[in-house]
Amino acid sequence: MLKRFLESKDAIISTLTIINAPVHTLTQEEWEVVREACTVLEPFEQVTVEISAESYVTASKRYSCARVCRRSQPTTTEKQQQQRDK
């Protein structure tokens, strides 16, 4: 859902401008948060699609999917480094 929202960013902004809607639009920083959330959630989407395709999910499949999710998330050290870089 966030991915589609992000893909529709220009259309959303244009439409709100055209209809002169008294609605708070997202700031550039908020759009960046949405973009980052999409990046973080991408591996979970892939795993969900993979598991949903199976009638019976084996233990090895669950393990490998969990490993993919864990690897995709930055470690605490990486998070601290990212905070320092900002």
PDB file of N, CA, C and O in Angstrom:
ATOM      1  N   MET A   1       0.807  -1.175   0.000  1.00  0.00           N
ATOM      2  CA  MET A   1       0.000   0.000   0.000  1.00  0.00           C
ATOM      3  C   MET A   1       0.869   1.265   0.000  1.00  0.00           C
ATOM      4  O   MET A   1       0.586   2.213  -0.734  1.00  0.00           O
ATOM      5  N   LEU A   2       1.897   1.278   0.802  1.00  0.00           N
ATOM      6  CA  LEU A   2       2.814   2.415   0.809  1.00  0.00           C
ATOM      7  C   LEU A   2       3.510   2.561  -0.534  1.00  0.00           C
ATOM      8  O   LEU A   2       3.747   3.672  -1.008  1.00  0.00           O
ATOM      9  N   LYS A   3       3.832   1.430  -1.138  1.00  0.00           N
ATOM     10  CA  LYS A   3       4.516   1.452  -2.427  1.00  0.00           C
ATOM     11  C   LYS A   3       3.637   2.144  -3.478  1.00  0.00           C
ATOM     12  O   LYS A   3       4.113   2.988  -4.237  1.00  0.00           O
ATOM     13  N   ARG A   4       2.373   1.783  -3.512  1.00  0.00           N
ATOM     14  CA  ARG A   4       1.452   2.417  -4.467  1.00  0.00           C
ATOM     15  C   ARG A   4       1.252   3.889  -4.138  1.00  0.00           C
ATOM     16  O   ARG A   4       1.160   4.725  -5.036  1.00  0.00           O
ATOM     17  N   PHE A   5       1.187   4.198  -2.866  1.00  0.00           N
ATOM     18  CA  PHE A   5       1.060   5.590  -2.440  1.00  0.00           C
ATOM     19  C   PHE A   5       2.255   6.389  -2.945  1.00  0.00           C
ATOM     20  O   PHE A   5       2.091   7.493  -3.465  1.00  0.00           O
ATOM     21  N   LEU A   6       3.443   5.840  -2.796  1.00  0.00           N
ATOM     22  CA  LEU A   6       4.660   6.502  -3.247  1.00  0.00           C
ATOM     23  C   LEU A   6       4.687   6.630  -4.768  1.00  0.00           C
ATOM     24  O   LEU A   6       5.093   7.664  -5.299  1.00  0.00           O
ATOM     25  N   GLU A   7       4.254   5.580  -5.469  1.00  0.00           N
ATOM     26  CA  GLU A   7       4.204   5.626  -6.931  1.00  0.00           C
ATOM     27  C   GLU A   7       3.215   6.682  -7.425  1.00  0.00           C
ATOM     28  O   GLU A   7       3.368   7.213  -8.525  1.00  0.00           O
ATOM     29  N   SER A   8       2.214   6.981  -6.621  1.00  0.00           N
ATOM     30  CA  SER A   8       1.177   7.954  -6.997  1.00  0.00           C
ATOM     31  C   SER A   8       1.464   9.355  -6.465  1.00  0.00           C
ATOM     32  O   SER A   8       0.598  10.228  -6.526  1.00  0.00           O
ATOM     33  N   LYS A   9       2.649   9.574  -5.952  1.00  0.00           N
ATOM     34  CA  LYS A   9       2.994  10.844  -5.314  1.00  0.00           C
ATOM     35  C   LYS A   9       2.660  12.045  -6.194  1.00  0.00           C
ATOM     36  O   LYS A   9       1.967  12.960  -5.749  1.00  0.00           O
ATOM     37  N   ASP A  10       3.138  12.055  -7.423  1.00  0.00           N
ATOM     38  CA  ASP A  10       2.912  13.203  -8.304  1.00  0.00           C
ATOM     39  C   ASP A  10       1.424  13.416  -8.570  1.00  0.00           C
ATOM     40  O   ASP A  10       0.942  14.548  -8.559  1.00  0.00           O
ATOM     41  N   ALA A  11       0.706  12.333  -8.808  1.00  0.00           N
ATOM     42  CA  ALA A  11      -0.733  12.442  -9.067  1.00  0.00           C
ATOM     43  C   ALA A  11      -1.474  12.969  -7.840  1.00  0.00           C
ATOM     44  O   ALA A  11      -2.394  13.777  -7.965  1.00  0.00           O
ATOM     45  N   ILE A  12      -1.077  12.515  -6.669  1.00  0.00           N
ATOM     46  CA  ILE A  12      -1.719  12.966  -5.427  1.00  0.00           C
ATOM     47  C   ILE A  12      -1.496  14.460  -5.228  1.00  0.00           C
ATOM     48  O   ILE A  12      -2.436  15.206  -4.955  1.00  0.00           O
ATOM     49  N   ILE A  13      -0.253  14.885  -5.366  1.00  0.00           N
ATOM     50  CA  ILE A  13       0.077  16.300  -5.174  1.00  0.00           C
ATOM     51  C   ILE A  13      -0.643  17.157  -6.210  1.00  0.00           C
ATOM     52  O   ILE A  13      -1.203  18.200  -5.870  1.00  0.00           O
ATOM     53  N   SER A  14      -0.633  16.727  -7.465  1.00  0.00           N
ATOM     54  CA  SER A  14      -1.301  17.484  -8.531  1.00  0.00           C
ATOM     55  C   SER A  14      -2.798  17.595  -8.291  1.00  0.00           C
ATOM     56  O   SER A  14      -3.380  18.671  -8.433  1.00  0.00           O
ATOM     57  N   THR A  15      -3.412  16.493  -7.930  1.00  0.00           N
ATOM     58  CA  THR A  15      -4.859  16.491  -7.697  1.00  0.00           C
ATOM     59  C   THR A  15      -5.234  17.405  -6.543  1.00  0.00           C
ATOM     60  O   THR A  15      -6.191  18.173  -6.641  1.00  0.00           O
ATOM     61  N   LEU A  16      -4.489  17.328  -5.457  1.00  0.00           N
ATOM     62  CA  LEU A  16      -4.784  18.188  -4.313  1.00  0.00           C
ATOM     63  C   LEU A  16      -4.594  19.660  -4.662  1.00  0.00           C
ATOM     64  O   LEU A  16      -5.319  20.517  -4.156  1.00  0.00           O
ATOM     65  N   THR A  17      -3.631  19.953  -5.516  1.00  0.00           N
ATOM     66  CA  THR A  17      -3.400  21.328  -5.950  1.00  0.00           C
ATOM     67  C   THR A  17      -4.542  21.811  -6.838  1.00  0.00           C
ATOM     68  O   THR A  17      -5.039  22.924  -6.668  1.00  0.00           O
ATOM     69  N   ILE A  18      -4.954  20.975  -7.780  1.00  0.00           N
ATOM     70  CA  ILE A  18      -6.017  21.348  -8.722  1.00  0.00           C
ATOM     71  C   ILE A  18      -7.338  21.603  -8.005  1.00  0.00           C
ATOM     72  O   ILE A  18      -8.026  22.581  -8.296  1.00  0.00           O
ATOM     73  N   ILE A  19      -7.692  20.727  -7.072  1.00  0.00           N
ATOM     74  CA  ILE A  19      -8.984  20.893  -6.393  1.00  0.00           C
ATOM     75  C   ILE A  19      -8.892  21.842  -5.203  1.00  0.00           C
ATOM     76  O   ILE A  19      -9.879  22.091  -4.512  1.00  0.00           O
ATOM     77  N   ASN A  20      -7.705  22.360  -4.980  1.00  0.00           N
ATOM     78  CA  ASN A  20      -7.476  23.314  -3.895  1.00  0.00           C
ATOM     79  C   ASN A  20      -8.008  22.778  -2.564  1.00  0.00           C
ATOM     80  O   ASN A  20      -8.687  23.478  -1.813  1.00  0.00           O
ATOM     81  N   ALA A  21      -7.679  21.533  -2.303  1.00  0.00           N
ATOM     82  CA  ALA A  21      -8.163  20.859  -1.099  1.00  0.00           C
ATOM     83  C   ALA A  21      -7.449  21.383   0.144  1.00  0.00           C
ATOM     84  O   ALA A  21      -6.226  21.520   0.153  1.00  0.00           O
ATOM     85  N   PRO A  22      -8.218  21.674   1.191  1.00  0.00           N
ATOM     86  CA  PRO A  22      -7.608  22.142   2.441  1.00  0.00           C
ATOM     87  C   PRO A  22      -7.072  20.962   3.263  1.00  0.00           C
ATOM     88  O   PRO A  22      -7.468  20.752   4.409  1.00  0.00           O
ATOM     89  N   VAL A  23      -6.179  20.216   2.657  1.00  0.00           N
ATOM     90  CA  VAL A  23      -5.637  19.013   3.280  1.00  0.00           C
ATOM     91  C   VAL A  23      -4.135  19.199   3.460  1.00  0.00           C
ATOM     92  O   VAL A  23      -3.447  19.715   2.579  1.00  0.00           O
ATOM     93  N   HIS A  24      -3.650  18.778   4.593  1.00  0.00           N
ATOM     94  CA  HIS A  24      -2.204  18.816   4.835  1.00  0.00           C
ATOM     95  C   HIS A  24      -1.535  17.773   3.947  1.00  0.00           C
ATOM     96  O   HIS A  24      -1.866  16.590   4.020  1.00  0.00           O
ATOM     97  N   THR A  25      -0.610  18.200   3.121  1.00  0.00           N
ATOM     98  CA  THR A  25       0.137  17.248   2.300  1.00  0.00           C
ATOM     99  C   THR A  25       1.433  16.899   3.017  1.00  0.00           C
ATOM    100  O   THR A  25       1.877  17.613   3.916  1.00  0.00           O
ATOM    101  N   LEU A  26       2.020  15.808   2.608  1.00  0.00           N
ATOM    102  CA  LEU A  26       3.263  15.371   3.235  1.00  0.00           C
ATOM    103  C   LEU A  26       4.410  16.301   2.860  1.00  0.00           C
ATOM    104  O   LEU A  26       4.478  16.811   1.742  1.00  0.00           O
ATOM    105  N   THR A  27       5.297  16.506   3.806  1.00  0.00           N
ATOM    106  CA  THR A  27       6.507  17.272   3.527  1.00  0.00           C
ATOM    107  C   THR A  27       7.490  16.371   2.786  1.00  0.00           C
ATOM    108  O   THR A  27       7.291  15.159   2.697  1.00  0.00           O
ATOM    109  N   GLN A  28       8.538  16.968   2.262  1.00  0.00           N
ATOM    110  CA  GLN A  28       9.554  16.181   1.564  1.00  0.00           C
ATOM    111  C   GLN A  28      10.178  15.152   2.510  1.00  0.00           C
ATOM    112  O   GLN A  28      10.472  14.027   2.105  1.00  0.00           O
ATOM    113  N   GLU A  29      10.374  15.539   3.753  1.00  0.00           N
ATOM    114  CA  GLU A  29      10.936  14.620   4.750  1.00  0.00           C
ATOM    115  C   GLU A  29       9.990  13.447   5.004  1.00  0.00           C
ATOM    116  O   GLU A  29      10.438  12.310   5.156  1.00  0.00           O
ATOM    117  N   GLU A  30       8.692  13.714   5.052  1.00  0.00           N
ATOM    118  CA  GLU A  30       7.711  12.647   5.256  1.00  0.00           C
ATOM    119  C   GLU A  30       7.654  11.706   4.052  1.00  0.00           C
ATOM    120  O   GLU A  30       7.500  10.495   4.215  1.00  0.00           O
ATOM    121  N   TRP A  31       7.779  12.264   2.845  1.00  0.00           N
ATOM    122  CA  TRP A  31       7.838  11.409   1.651  1.00  0.00           C
ATOM    123  C   TRP A  31       9.072  10.509   1.718  1.00  0.00           C
ATOM    124  O   TRP A  31       9.026   9.351   1.301  1.00  0.00           O
ATOM    125  N   GLU A  32      10.165  11.043   2.240  1.00  0.00           N
ATOM    126  CA  GLU A  32      11.389  10.244   2.373  1.00  0.00           C
ATOM    127  C   GLU A  32      11.187   9.110   3.376  1.00  0.00           C
ATOM    128  O   GLU A  32      11.694   8.007   3.173  1.00  0.00           O
ATOM    129  N   VAL A  33      10.459   9.369   4.443  1.00  0.00           N
ATOM    130  CA  VAL A  33      10.149   8.322   5.427  1.00  0.00           C
ATOM    131  C   VAL A  33       9.335   7.213   4.762  1.00  0.00           C
ATOM    132  O   VAL A  33       9.584   6.031   4.999  1.00  0.00           O
ATOM    133  N   VAL A  34       8.365   7.591   3.932  1.00  0.00           N
ATOM    134  CA  VAL A  34       7.565   6.600   3.208  1.00  0.00           C
ATOM    135  C   VAL A  34       8.468   5.779   2.288  1.00  0.00           C
ATOM    136  O   VAL A  34       8.335   4.557   2.211  1.00  0.00           O
ATOM    137  N   ARG A  35       9.383   6.451   1.594  1.00  0.00           N
ATOM    138  CA  ARG A  35      10.314   5.754   0.691  1.00  0.00           C
ATOM    139  C   ARG A  35      11.189   4.767   1.468  1.00  0.00           C
ATOM    140  O   ARG A  35      11.395   3.637   1.026  1.00  0.00           O
ATOM    141  N   GLU A  36      11.697   5.193   2.613  1.00  0.00           N
ATOM    142  CA  GLU A  36      12.532   4.313   3.435  1.00  0.00           C
ATOM    143  C   GLU A  36      11.726   3.141   3.984  1.00  0.00           C
ATOM    144  O   GLU A  36      12.230   2.020   4.062  1.00  0.00           O
ATOM    145  N   ALA A  37      10.481   3.394   4.364  1.00  0.00           N
ATOM    146  CA  ALA A  37       9.616   2.315   4.863  1.00  0.00           C
ATOM    147  C   ALA A  37       9.402   1.268   3.776  1.00  0.00           C
ATOM    148  O   ALA A  37       9.401   0.069   4.054  1.00  0.00           O
ATOM    149  N   CYS A  38       9.221   1.719   2.546  1.00  0.00           N
ATOM    150  CA  CYS A  38       9.058   0.777   1.427  1.00  0.00           C
ATOM    151  C   CYS A  38      10.305  -0.086   1.267  1.00  0.00           C
ATOM    152  O   CYS A  38      10.211  -1.290   1.026  1.00  0.00           O
ATOM    153  N   THR A  39      11.457   0.529   1.402  1.00  0.00           N
ATOM    154  CA  THR A  39      12.716  -0.206   1.283  1.00  0.00           C
ATOM    155  C   THR A  39      12.847  -1.243   2.396  1.00  0.00           C
ATOM    156  O   THR A  39      13.247  -2.380   2.145  1.00  0.00           O
ATOM    157  N   VAL A  40      12.514  -0.854   3.613  1.00  0.00           N
ATOM    158  CA  VAL A  40      12.610  -1.762   4.758  1.00  0.00           C
ATOM    159  C   VAL A  40      11.618  -2.912   4.631  1.00  0.00           C
ATOM    160  O   VAL A  40      11.936  -4.048   4.986  1.00  0.00           O
ATOM    161  N   LEU A  41      10.429  -2.629   4.132  1.00  0.00           N
ATOM    162  CA  LEU A  41       9.373  -3.642   4.063  1.00  0.00           C
ATOM    163  C   LEU A  41       9.468  -4.554   2.840  1.00  0.00           C
ATOM    164  O   LEU A  41       8.789  -5.580   2.794  1.00  0.00           O
ATOM    165  N   GLU A  42      10.283  -4.211   1.863  1.00  0.00           N
ATOM    166  CA  GLU A  42      10.393  -4.997   0.625  1.00  0.00           C
ATOM    167  C   GLU A  42      10.704  -6.477   0.866  1.00  0.00           C
ATOM    168  O   GLU A  42      10.024  -7.325   0.288  1.00  0.00           O
ATOM    169  N   PRO A  43      11.698  -6.829   1.691  1.00  0.00           N
ATOM    170  CA  PRO A  43      11.970  -8.254   1.931  1.00  0.00           C
ATOM    171  C   PRO A  43      10.782  -8.985   2.550  1.00  0.00           C
ATOM    172  O   PRO A  43      10.556 -10.158   2.251  1.00  0.00           O
ATOM    173  N   PHE A  44      10.029  -8.314   3.401  1.00  0.00           N
ATOM    174  CA  PHE A  44       8.860  -8.933   4.015  1.00  0.00           C
ATOM    175  C   PHE A  44       7.779  -9.204   2.976  1.00  0.00           C
ATOM    176  O   PHE A  44       7.078 -10.213   3.049  1.00  0.00           O
ATOM    177  N   GLU A  45       7.647  -8.301   2.011  1.00  0.00           N
ATOM    178  CA  GLU A  45       6.690  -8.526   0.926  1.00  0.00           C
ATOM    179  C   GLU A  45       7.098  -9.752   0.112  1.00  0.00           C
ATOM    180  O   GLU A  45       6.262 -10.591  -0.222  1.00  0.00           O
ATOM    181  N   GLN A  46       8.380  -9.846  -0.201  1.00  0.00           N
ATOM    182  CA  GLN A  46       8.869 -10.987  -0.981  1.00  0.00           C
ATOM    183  C   GLN A  46       8.627 -12.303  -0.240  1.00  0.00           C
ATOM    184  O   GLN A  46       8.198 -13.288  -0.841  1.00  0.00           O
ATOM    185  N   VAL A  47       8.898 -12.316   1.049  1.00  0.00           N
ATOM    186  CA  VAL A  47       8.694 -13.525   1.854  1.00  0.00           C
ATOM    187  C   VAL A  47       7.206 -13.866   1.924  1.00  0.00           C
ATOM    188  O   VAL A  47       6.833 -15.035   1.832  1.00  0.00           O
ATOM    189  N   THR A  48       6.367 -12.865   2.085  1.00  0.00           N
ATOM    190  CA  THR A  48       4.922 -13.092   2.146  1.00  0.00           C
ATOM    191  C   THR A  48       4.415 -13.709   0.853  1.00  0.00           C
ATOM    192  O   THR A  48       3.617 -14.646   0.881  1.00  0.00           O
ATOM    193  N   VAL A  49       4.872 -13.190  -0.274  1.00  0.00           N
ATOM    194  CA  VAL A  49       4.472 -13.738  -1.574  1.00  0.00           C
ATOM    195  C   VAL A  49       4.961 -15.177  -1.704  1.00  0.00           C
ATOM    196  O   VAL A  49       4.224 -16.046  -2.170  1.00  0.00           O
ATOM    197  N   GLU A  50       6.190 -15.426  -1.298  1.00  0.00           N
ATOM    198  CA  GLU A  50       6.774 -16.771  -1.387  1.00  0.00           C
ATOM    199  C   GLU A  50       5.991 -17.772  -0.539  1.00  0.00           C
ATOM    200  O   GLU A  50       5.656 -18.860  -1.007  1.00  0.00           O
ATOM    201  N   ILE A  51       5.706 -17.405   0.691  1.00  0.00           N
ATOM    202  CA  ILE A  51       4.993 -18.317   1.588  1.00  0.00           C
ATOM    203  C   ILE A  51       3.538 -18.498   1.153  1.00  0.00           C
ATOM    204  O   ILE A  51       2.986 -19.592   1.268  1.00  0.00           O
ATOM    205  N   SER A  52       2.928 -17.443   0.662  1.00  0.00           N
ATOM    206  CA  SER A  52       1.527 -17.515   0.235  1.00  0.00           C
ATOM    207  C   SER A  52       1.335 -18.430  -0.963  1.00  0.00           C
ATOM    208  O   SER A  52       0.242 -18.956  -1.172  1.00  0.00           O
ATOM    209  N   ALA A  53       2.375 -18.624  -1.745  1.00  0.00           N
ATOM    210  CA  ALA A  53       2.280 -19.468  -2.934  1.00  0.00           C
ATOM    211  C   ALA A  53       2.273 -20.954  -2.579  1.00  0.00           C
ATOM    212  O   ALA A  53       1.909 -21.789  -3.407  1.00  0.00           O
ATOM    213  N   GLU A  54       2.669 -21.281  -1.367  1.00  0.00           N
ATOM    214  CA  GLU A  54       2.773 -22.675  -0.945  1.00  0.00           C
ATOM    215  C   GLU A  54       1.496 -23.142  -0.249  1.00  0.00           C
ATOM    216  O   GLU A  54       0.906 -22.398   0.533  1.00  0.00           O
ATOM    217  N   SER A  55       1.073 -24.367  -0.532  1.00  0.00           N
ATOM    218  CA  SER A  55      -0.060 -24.946   0.197  1.00  0.00           C
ATOM    219  C   SER A  55       0.380 -25.366   1.594  1.00  0.00           C
ATOM    220  O   SER A  55      -0.320 -25.140   2.581  1.00  0.00           O
ATOM    221  N   TYR A  56       1.558 -25.984   1.652  1.00  0.00           N
ATOM    222  CA  TYR A  56       2.129 -26.419   2.923  1.00  0.00           C
ATOM    223  C   TYR A  56       3.547 -25.878   2.998  1.00  0.00           C
ATOM    224  O   TYR A  56       4.413 -26.266   2.213  1.00  0.00           O
ATOM    225  N   VAL A  57       3.774 -24.994   3.932  1.00  0.00           N
ATOM    226  CA  VAL A  57       5.093 -24.391   4.074  1.00  0.00           C
ATOM    227  C   VAL A  57       5.945 -25.286   4.959  1.00  0.00           C
ATOM    228  O   VAL A  57       5.591 -25.553   6.107  1.00  0.00           O
ATOM    229  N   THR A  58       7.066 -25.747   4.425  1.00  0.00           N
ATOM    230  CA  THR A  58       7.947 -26.631   5.183  1.00  0.00           C
ATOM    231  C   THR A  58       8.769 -25.825   6.187  1.00  0.00           C
ATOM    232  O   THR A  58       8.903 -24.606   6.072  1.00  0.00           O
ATOM    233  N   ALA A  59       9.307 -26.525   7.158  1.00  0.00           N
ATOM    234  CA  ALA A  59      10.127 -25.870   8.182  1.00  0.00           C
ATOM    235  C   ALA A  59      11.355 -25.225   7.554  1.00  0.00           C
ATOM    236  O   ALA A  59      11.757 -24.133   7.957  1.00  0.00           O
ATOM    237  N   SER A  60      11.951 -25.887   6.576  1.00  0.00           N
ATOM    238  CA  SER A  60      13.145 -25.316   5.947  1.00  0.00           C
ATOM    239  C   SER A  60      12.806 -24.038   5.189  1.00  0.00           C
ATOM    240  O   SER A  60      13.605 -23.102   5.161  1.00  0.00           O
ATOM    241  N   LYS A  61      11.634 -23.993   4.579  1.00  0.00           N
ATOM    242  CA  LYS A  61      11.203 -22.788   3.866  1.00  0.00           C
ATOM    243  C   LYS A  61      10.983 -21.651   4.861  1.00  0.00           C
ATOM    244  O   LYS A  61      11.373 -20.511   4.609  1.00  0.00           O
ATOM    245  N   ARG A  62      10.356 -21.968   5.992  1.00  0.00           N
ATOM    246  CA  ARG A  62      10.136 -20.948   7.021  1.00  0.00           C
ATOM    247  C   ARG A  62      11.465 -20.416   7.545  1.00  0.00           C
ATOM    248  O   ARG A  62      11.631 -19.213   7.747  1.00  0.00           O
ATOM    249  N   TYR A  63      12.400 -21.323   7.761  1.00  0.00           N
ATOM    250  CA  TYR A  63      13.709 -20.922   8.277  1.00  0.00           C
ATOM    251  C   TYR A  63      14.418 -20.004   7.287  1.00  0.00           C
ATOM    252  O   TYR A  63      14.956 -18.966   7.672  1.00  0.00           O
ATOM    253  N   SER A  64      14.417 -20.385   6.014  1.00  0.00           N
ATOM    254  CA  SER A  64      15.114 -19.566   5.017  1.00  0.00           C
ATOM    255  C   SER A  64      14.435 -18.209   4.846  1.00  0.00           C
ATOM    256  O   SER A  64      15.114 -17.204   4.636  1.00  0.00           O
ATOM    257  N   CYS A  65      13.114 -18.167   4.932  1.00  0.00           N
ATOM    258  CA  CYS A  65      12.396 -16.892   4.828  1.00  0.00           C
ATOM    259  C   CYS A  65      12.695 -16.001   6.035  1.00  0.00           C
ATOM    260  O   CYS A  65      12.879 -14.793   5.888  1.00  0.00           O
ATOM    261  N   ALA A  66      12.742 -16.589   7.204  1.00  0.00           N
ATOM    262  CA  ALA A  66      13.069 -15.818   8.409  1.00  0.00           C
ATOM    263  C   ALA A  66      14.490 -15.274   8.323  1.00  0.00           C
ATOM    264  O   ALA A  66      14.756 -14.150   8.747  1.00  0.00           O
ATOM    265  N   ARG A  67      15.392 -16.068   7.779  1.00  0.00           N
ATOM    266  CA  ARG A  67      16.779 -15.634   7.623  1.00  0.00           C
ATOM    267  C   ARG A  67      16.871 -14.450   6.658  1.00  0.00           C
ATOM    268  O   ARG A  67      17.631 -13.511   6.897  1.00  0.00           O
ATOM    269  N   VAL A  68      16.106 -14.492   5.582  1.00  0.00           N
ATOM    270  CA  VAL A  68      16.081 -13.383   4.621  1.00  0.00           C
ATOM    271  C   VAL A  68      15.606 -12.106   5.312  1.00  0.00           C
ATOM    272  O   VAL A  68      16.185 -11.037   5.119  1.00  0.00           O
ATOM    273  N   CYS A  69      14.565 -12.222   6.107  1.00  0.00           N
ATOM    274  CA  CYS A  69      14.037 -11.052   6.821  1.00  0.00           C
ATOM    275  C   CYS A  69      15.058 -10.494   7.806  1.00  0.00           C
ATOM    276  O   CYS A  69      15.248  -9.282   7.898  1.00  0.00           O
ATOM    277  N   ARG A  70      15.711 -11.387   8.538  1.00  0.00           N
ATOM    278  CA  ARG A  70      16.704 -10.934   9.513  1.00  0.00           C
ATOM    279  C   ARG A  70      17.886 -10.261   8.838  1.00  0.00           C
ATOM    280  O   ARG A  70      18.370  -9.233   9.313  1.00  0.00           O
ATOM    281  N   ARG A  71      18.355 -10.827   7.737  1.00  0.00           N
ATOM    282  CA  ARG A  71      19.506 -10.257   7.040  1.00  0.00           C
ATOM    283  C   ARG A  71      19.197  -8.893   6.438  1.00  0.00           C
ATOM    284  O   ARG A  71      20.085  -8.052   6.297  1.00  0.00           O
ATOM    285  N   SER A  72      17.957  -8.684   6.093  1.00  0.00           N
ATOM    286  CA  SER A  72      17.595  -7.431   5.431  1.00  0.00           C
ATOM    287  C   SER A  72      17.547  -6.255   6.397  1.00  0.00           C
ATOM    288  O   SER A  72      17.578  -5.102   5.966  1.00  0.00           O
ATOM    289  N   GLN A  73      17.473  -6.529   7.693  1.00  0.00           N
ATOM    290  CA  GLN A  73      17.364  -5.461   8.679  1.00  0.00           C
ATOM    291  C   GLN A  73      18.750  -5.069   9.184  1.00  0.00           C
ATOM    292  O   GLN A  73      19.577  -5.928   9.487  1.00  0.00           O
ATOM    293  N   PRO A  74      18.993  -3.756   9.270  1.00  0.00           N
ATOM    294  CA  PRO A  74      20.309  -3.323   9.746  1.00  0.00           C
ATOM    295  C   PRO A  74      20.522  -3.709  11.209  1.00  0.00           C
ATOM    296  O   PRO A  74      19.580  -3.746  12.002  1.00  0.00           O
ATOM    297  N   THR A  75      21.743  -3.988  11.538  1.00  0.00           N
ATOM    298  CA  THR A  75      22.077  -4.318  12.921  1.00  0.00           C
ATOM    299  C   THR A  75      22.048  -3.049  13.765  1.00  0.00           C
ATOM    300  O   THR A  75      21.973  -1.944  13.226  1.00  0.00           O
ATOM    301  N   THR A  76      22.108  -3.201  15.060  1.00  0.00           N
ATOM    302  CA  THR A  76      22.110  -2.052  15.959  1.00  0.00           C
ATOM    303  C   THR A  76      23.291  -1.145  15.656  1.00  0.00           C
ATOM    304  O   THR A  76      23.150   0.078  15.683  1.00  0.00           O
ATOM    305  N   THR A  77      24.445  -1.715  15.369  1.00  0.00           N
ATOM    306  CA  THR A  77      25.635  -0.934  15.043  1.00  0.00           C
ATOM    307  C   THR A  77      25.405  -0.117  13.779  1.00  0.00           C
ATOM    308  O   THR A  77      25.763   1.060  13.726  1.00  0.00           O
ATOM    309  N   GLU A  78      24.812  -0.732  12.766  1.00  0.00           N
ATOM    310  CA  GLU A  78      24.531  -0.014  11.526  1.00  0.00           C
ATOM    311  C   GLU A  78      23.540   1.119  11.760  1.00  0.00           C
ATOM    312  O   GLU A  78      23.684   2.195  11.180  1.00  0.00           O
ATOM    313  N   LYS A  79      22.536   0.888  12.602  1.00  0.00           N
ATOM    314  CA  LYS A  79      21.552   1.924  12.915  1.00  0.00           C
ATOM    315  C   LYS A  79      22.225   3.104  13.610  1.00  0.00           C
ATOM    316  O   LYS A  79      21.937   4.262  13.307  1.00  0.00           O
ATOM    317  N   GLN A  80      23.131   2.796  14.550  1.00  0.00           N
ATOM    318  CA  GLN A  80      23.832   3.856  15.263  1.00  0.00           C
ATOM    319  C   GLN A  80      24.690   4.666  14.299  1.00  0.00           C
ATOM    320  O   GLN A  80      24.756   5.891  14.404  1.00  0.00           O
ATOM    321  N   GLN A  81      25.345   3.992  13.363  1.00  0.00           N
ATOM    322  CA  GLN A  81      26.175   4.678  12.376  1.00  0.00           C
ATOM    323  C   GLN A  81      25.316   5.582  11.492  1.00  0.00           C
ATOM    324  O   GLN A  81      25.712   6.707  11.184  1.00  0.00           O
ATOM    325  N   GLN A  82      24.159   5.102  11.088  1.00  0.00           N
ATOM    326  CA  GLN A  82      23.260   5.904  10.258  1.00  0.00           C
ATOM    327  C   GLN A  82      22.798   7.147  11.008  1.00  0.00           C
ATOM    328  O   GLN A  82      22.689   8.222  10.418  1.00  0.00           O
ATOM    329  N   GLN A  83      22.526   7.009  12.297  1.00  0.00           N
ATOM    330  CA  GLN A  83      22.102   8.155  13.096  1.00  0.00           C
ATOM    331  C   GLN A  83      23.220   9.189  13.201  1.00  0.00           C
ATOM    332  O   GLN A  83      22.963  10.392  13.141  1.00  0.00           O
ATOM    333  N   ARG A  84      24.455   8.725  13.357  1.00  0.00           N
ATOM    334  CA  ARG A  84      25.593   9.645  13.440  1.00  0.00           C
ATOM    335  C   ARG A  84      25.808  10.368  12.121  1.00  0.00           C
ATOM    336  O   ARG A  84      26.192  11.538  12.106  1.00  0.00           O
ATOM    337  N   ASP A  85      25.561   9.673  11.008  1.00  0.00           N
ATOM    338  CA  ASP A  85      25.773  10.264   9.690  1.00  0.00           C
ATOM    339  C   ASP A  85      24.759  11.353   9.363  1.00  0.00           C
ATOM    340  O   ASP A  85      25.019  12.221   8.529  1.00  0.00           O
ATOM    341  N   LYS A  86      23.615  11.307  10.012  1.00  0.00           N
ATOM    342  CA  LYS A  86      22.573  12.315   9.742  1.00  0.00           C
ATOM    343  C   LYS A  86      22.948  13.575  10.394  1.00  0.00           C
ATOM    344  O   LYS A  86      22.216  14.560  10.299  1.00  0.00           O
TER     345      LYS A  86
END
